[in-house]
Amino acid sequence: MQINQIPFTETGYLNSLMVDYVSENKDLKSFYNRFPDVVSAGDQIKDKKEFSISRPVLVESLKEQYKNLSHFSHQEVVEENIDKLSTESAFTVTTGHQLCLFTGPLYFVYKIANAINMAKELGEKYPHNQFVPVFWMASEDHDFEEINHIHFKGHKISWHREMGGAVGRMEVESCAKALEALSLHFPEGNRASYLMSLFAKAYEQKNLAEATRYLVNELFGSHGVVIVDGDDVNLKKLVAPYFKRELIEGVGEKYVSESSEKLSTLGYKIQVNPRDVNLFYLLDDYRERLTRADSGFVTSDGKYKFSKNEMLAELDLHPERFSPNVILRPLYQEVILPNLAYIGGGGELAYWLEMKAMFDAFEVPFPMLRLRNSVGVIPRAISRKIEKLEFHSKELFKSFHELSTTLVKRNSDIDDRFKNIRDDWKESLNKWNAFTSNFDPTLVSSVEAERAKILKGLMRLEKKVIRNKKRHEGDKLRMLQEVKNELFPGNGLQERKDNFSKMYLAFGDDFIQEILNATRPFENEFTLLSE
């Protein structure tokens, strides 16, 4: 596949905060520790070495989570990477995501590929260390409506079931109907058969967390990706002291609020706002926000109430019943993992930038934040249309209106003719200006007002001529619309809409390797892959 790299800042798809972050704007320096590059990783390694990680507990917990690994592929590669984490020279590169049905949008795959590539590149730079790519499952999330569907070739495939509690604990037997609905839109052939078999085996697991572990392992296990489920009693014991400080001192609200206010003052949109308690109370089929009350703490629905001492005793006895929200989830990750970098999308990194001061207060090293690579995949039929339309890769990010106008103007001398007409009018108006200035200077303002009206009228006429010309370019405009629909469905990015299945059916087993070959983990680029 042909590779075209386009700087993020030239795509128009980054918000102002991320544009300034990847441009290393000095105003943002205090909101992160180190900008992600290969050289800075050396200093990050030193910082993380000085922070105490309970590696034996981490390794034992991961082995317990993988206890059914015998029926997984790539068993030896994954087990080897888990064992590496017991040594002081091993570090992780982490990404994470919600437990989306059938892997959800394409960037789910791109995130993991980015983590693999970064771990590999760091290994080449620092051969005396080991680097393990990690996928953190958002198994304690409860936003079921965000994960229960995918879009496939214009169809929305949904998983219907009662909501409640942490999504990772949800049984997946009811996914069979969604799988059947997806199969109706699959073509015949080996690739479709493989995908149906893969999904069927995944959703035979006991819950959504295990189903997602199976899928990610089958797709990326050969690259040694280690999958972490934070819904784990022994891992929660490691982070319990930090949760205790949150309950007693309200660390998250204090420091994240301060950072959010500073970012807002700089003109950036705030991504998340902290709560007075940034923890949920978690039971089977139940996850409700904890909040402070006069007598101690209460769940947001009022079902459970605790005095301060009762709450702290509950944390000591049952740390697994405490689930971090979006504010404390990153802290949990960095406390238990020997992690160097987190790879996320623009929205994720925006809220990470609000948390540096909180990490400092907890005395936990803040990881390097890496904006994930974005990818657009252009099938052969669409590539041919782009060639016929004679557009460059960078131009494709413009709106349909801009591109169609460019197309019309490029295929005629209309721009030159418009310019000649405008120049003629401006010359005449300049003469009127000179005449009235000599005859009666008080009339100059009237002439200028008429001048503005005439030039605006000319612009309106130009737009009408262009619209008329577009009607005569119907075939090319239809071709352009097909290109835009493929790469920017619904005027959004392909990676945020399409599912992995579409690409696998088109490109087969080579697809993930093509992504790994094309993306560069420390470059701020949007990658276009053209078949």
N, C-alpha and C positions, 0 to 999 in steps of 0.2 A: 504494500500500500504506500502511496505517496504521502509524505509528512510535510505539513506546513505549520510553523509555529508563529503565533501572533501574540505580542505582549498583551497581558490582561488589560492594561490601561488603555489600549486602543480598541477594545471590543465594545465599550459602552455598557457592559453588563456587570460592572462592579459599582457598589455604592461608594460615596465619598470617603467613608472611613477606610474601606479596604484599598481604595486607590492610594490614599495617603500612607497606609501601612506598607503596602508593597513598594511604594516609592521612598520609604524610610523617612517620612516627614518628621522633622525634629520635634514637633509638638507632641508626638506620640511616644517619644523615647521612654518616658516614665511609666508607660502602661504595659511594657513588656520587659523581659530580662535581656534576651539576645535575639537579634534578627537571625533567622535560620540560614546558615550556610555551613559548608564543610569545615571551615576553619573555626568558627564559633562553637562547633560541636565539641572540639577539644576542651574548651573551658567549661562547657556544660557537663562533660564527663567528670571533670574535677569536682564540680559542685555536687553532683549526684553521688559521687563516691563518699563525700563527707556526710551525707544524709543516711541515717540508719534505715535500711530496708530489711524486713523479716523474710529473707529469701527462703529459708526452710519451710515456713508456713505457706508462702506463695507457691512454691513448687509442689508441696503436698496437696494444697487445695486444687491446683490445676490438674494434678494427676487424678484426684478424686472426680473432678468435673469430666475428665476424659476416661472414666473407668470403663465405659462401653466402647472404647476406641478400637477394640478388636474387629468390629464390623465396619470400621471406617477405612477409607483409602489413606495412603501416605502415612501410615502409623509410625514408622521408624523415623521419618523426617521430623514430624511434629514432636515426638517423644524426645528426640535429640535436642531440639530447641528448648523444650521445657526443662530438661536437665541442665542446659547451659545456664539457665537463670539462677542456679544455685551458686555459681561462681561470681566473685566480686568484679570480674572483668567483663561481665555480660550486661548489656543494656537493651532497652526496648525502644521502638518507634511505634507509636500508637495512633490508631484511628478508631472511630466508633460510629455506630448508627443505630437507629431504631430497628426493631425486628420486623421488617416489612414483608408482606406476603410475596412469595416468589422472588425475593430480593428487592422488590420495589423499583424505584427509578435507577437509571444507569449509573448515576454517580456513586451509588452504593459500591459498585464494582471498582470504579475509578479511585475511590478513597483507598481501598485495600491495595490496589496496584501501586499507588503512590507510596504507601508504607513499605511495601516489599522493595521498591526501587531505592528508597532512602536508606533502608537497612543495608542493602547491598553496597551502595556507594560509600557509606560510612565504613563498612568492612574493608573496602579497598584502601581508604585513607588511613584507617587506624587498625592495622592487621593484628595488633596485640590484644585487641578487644573483640568481643562477639556482639552482634546486633540482631535482635529478634523482632520481626514485625508482629504486632499485636492488633487484634480486632476486639474492641470492647463492646459487648452486647448491651444495649439499653433495655435490659430485661425487666427492670423495675418501672419502666415508663407505664403510664395508664391511658395514654391518648390512642385508644383503639381505632378511632375513626381516621387517624392519620396513617395507619399502617395496614388497614384491612382491604386494600384494593390495589390494582395495577391498571395501567392503560396499555392495551395491546392492539395495534393496527386499527385504531379508532374505536375500540370497544373498551368499556370499563368492566373489569372482572372483580367482583367483590366477595368477601368472606363475611357471611352473616352469622352472628351469634350474640348472646347476651354479653354486655360489657361488665367489667368489674374487676378491681384489683390490678396487680402487676401483669402486664401482657405476657411476660416470659413464662408465667405459671399456667397460662391458658392451655387447655387441651386442644389438640389440632385435628381431632377426628372429623369435625365439621368442615374442615377445609376441602373434603372430598368433592363437595358440590362446586366449589370454586375451581378446583382442578378440572372437573368435568366440563365446566363452562369454558375454560381456557382451551381445552382439547378440541372444542368445536371449531376454533379458529386456527388450529395448527394444520399445516399441510402434511401430506404423506412424506415418508422418508426416514432415513436413519437418524438424522439430527432431531427431528420431532420426537421420534421414539425414545431417544436418549433423554431428552428433556422431560418427557412425561414420566419416564422411569425414575429420573433424579428427583423430581418433585414428589412423586408418589412415595418413594422411600423416605424422603425427608419428613413428610407429614404422617408417617407411621410412628414417629417418635412420640414420647409421652407428653410433650408440651412444646410451646412455640420456641422457647429458648433452645431446646435440644434439636428441634427441626432446623432452626437457623444455624446452629453449630454444624449440623450435618451438611447443609448446603454450602456454607463458607468453606468447610474442610474439603469437600469434594472439588470445589472450584479452585481453591488456593492452597490446600494442604501440601502439595508438592513443592511449594515455595517456603514451607516451614511456618506458615502463619499460625500463631497461637491465639486461641479464642478464649476470652475471659468473660465469665458471668459474675457480675458484682453481687448478685443475690446469693450470697455464700456466708454462712455463719462464721467461719474461721477468718475470712477476709474482713468481715465486719468487726471482728474483735480487734483487728489491727487499727482500724480507724475510729473505734469507739472513744478513745481519749479526745479526739478532735470534735466528735459529736457532743461530747460532754461539755467542752468549752463553748460550743455553739449554744447549748441549752442554758448554760449559766451566764455567759457574757454577751451573747448576740453578736458574735464576731462578724458574721456575714453581712448583717444589715448595716453595721457601723462602717465597715471599710468599703464594701461594694457601693453603698450609697454615696460615699465621698467621691469615689472614682467616677461613678455615673454622672454626678453633678459636674465634675471637671470636664468630662467628655461632652456633656450637653453645652457647657459654656463655650467650648471650642466649636460648637455648631454641628455636632454629630448626633444622629438619632440613637437613642438608648434602646438596646436590644432586650434586656431583662431588668426587672426590678426585684431587689431582695425582699424577703419577708422578715417578720420579727423572729420567726424560727424557720430555718431553711431545711426542714426535715419533714418527712411523712411518717405516719404510723402505719406499719405494713403487717397484714395478716392474710390468710388465704381469702381470695376474692374481696380483699379490702385494702385500700390505700387512700388515706385521707391526710390532709395537711394538718400539722401540729401548729398551734398558736398559743400565745401566752394568755393567761387568765389571772384574775386577782388571786386565786387560790393555788396557781401553779400553771398547768397546761391543759389544753382541751383540743380534741380533734375538731376540724372545721365544721363537721356535721353535728357536733355535740354528743356523739355516742360514747366517747371515752374521755374521762377526766382524771387528772393526776395532780397530786400535790408535787412540789418541787422534789422532795425526797423520794416520793413514789416513782417519779419520772426517771430520776438518776438510778434508782434501784432496778427499774425495768431495763434500762440501758445496760447495766452490769450483767443482769441475768439473761437478757434476750436481745443482744445487739442486732440480731437478724431482723428484728421488728422495726428497725429504724432505717428509713430509706432516704437518701439525699435528694434534694431537688436540683434544678439546673445550676444553682449556685455552688452547692457542695459536691456535686458529682465529680467535677474535675479534681477537686482536692482529694477525694477518695482515691481516684486513679493514681495520683502522684504520690500518695502516701504508701501505697502497697506495691507499686511497680518501680523498677530502676529505670525510669523513663527519661528520655532526652527531649523528645519532640512530640507534639500533637498535631495531626493533620486533619483539617476540617474545612468546611465551606465558609463563605463570607459571613453568613449569619452566626455560625458557631464561633468563629474567631472574634466577631464583634463582642460577644458576651464574655469570652475569655479575657479580652482586654480590660474589662471592668473588674477583674479579679486579682490583678497583680498585688495590690495593697493588702488584700485579704490573705493571700499566700504568705506575704512577708510577715503579717501578724501571727500566722500559725507557724512561721519558721520552716516552711516547706519550699524547696527550690521550684521556681516557676519554669515550666518547659519552654523550649523554642516553639513558636507557633508558625506552622507552615500552611499557607493557603493551598488547598489541594489543586492538582492539575485538572483543568476542564478539557473535555474532548468532544468533538463533533465528528461523526462518522458519515462519510458520503459514499453511498453505493455507486456502482459503475454507471447505472442509468442516469443518476443525478449528476455525476461527474461530467458526463457527456453533454448534458444540458448546460452546465456552467461553462464548458468550453465553447459551446455554440453562442452563448450569450456574451462571451468574452469578458467575464468579470474576474477580478483577482480575489484571492481569499479574504483579504481584509475588507473588501467591499461588501461581502455577504452579510456582515453584521449590521449594515444600514437597513432602514425600514423599506418595506415594499414600495412605498411612495417615492422615497429617494432613489431607489434603484430603477424603478420604472421611468422616472423622469430622466435619469442619466441615460438609460437605454434609448429613449426617444431622441434626446439631444445628440447623442453620439452617432446616431444613424441619419443625421441630417445636418444642414448648415444653419439650423434654426437659431443657435446661440449667436453666431456671427451676424445674422440678419437682425435679431433683436437688438444687438449692440449698436449696429449702424443706425437703426431707427431711434434708439435712445439718444445716441450722440447728436443726431440731427435736431431732435427736440431740445436737447440741452443747449445747443448752439443758438437756436432761435430764442429760447428763453433768456439766454445770456444777453442777446441783443436787446430784448425788451427791457431787461434790467438796466442796461446801460442807457437806453433811450429815456426811460422814466426817471432815472437818477439825475440826468441832465435837465430834463423838462420840468419835473416836479418831484423832489426827493421824498415827499410824503407818500407817494404812490408805491415806493419800493416794497413796503411790507405787503401791499395787496398783490404785487407781482409774485413775491415769494410764496404767498399763500396759494395762488393759482398754480405756481410751479409745482408745489407739493401735491396738489390735487391731480395735475396732469401726469406726473410720474407714477403716482399710485394707480391711476387709471390704466397707464401703460402696463404696469405689473399685473393688473387684473386681466387685461387682454392677453398677455403672455401666457398666463395660467390657462385661460380658455383655449388658446391655440394648442398648448401642450396636451390638454385633456382630449382635444379633437384628434391630435396625432396619435395618442394612445389607443384610440378606437381602431386605428388602422394598423396597430401592431399587436393585434389580438393573439396570434400564435405565440409570439415571443413573450408576451405578458403572462399567458397561461403557463408557459414553460418556467418563467421566473417564479410564479406562484407555487408550482410544484417543488421547486428548489427550496423556497422559504418554508413550505409546509413540512418538508423533510428535516431541515436543519433547525427550524424554529417553530415547532408546532404550537399553535395558539399564541404566537409571538413570544414564546418562552424558549429556553434552551432545550435542545433534544434530550440532554442528559437528565433533565428534571421531569420529563414526561414519559419517554419510552422505557420499556423493560428490557433486561438482559436477554430475554428469550428472542426478541426480534433480531438482535445482532448475532446470537448464536445460530439461529436458523439460517441467517444469511452467510455467515463466515465460518461456522463450525468451531472446532477446537483451537484454531489459530487465533481466534478473536482476542482472548486474554493476553496471549503472547504478543500480539500486535500492539496492544495497549502498553504492555511493559516495555517493549522496544521503543515506542514512540515518545513516551513521557519522560521528562527530566525533573527529578524531585526537587532540585534547588533552583529551578528557573520559574519565573513568574509568567507563564505562558498558557495560552489557549491552543490546544493541539487540534488541527484538522487532519483527519485521515481519509484520504481519497482512494477508492478502489480503482 
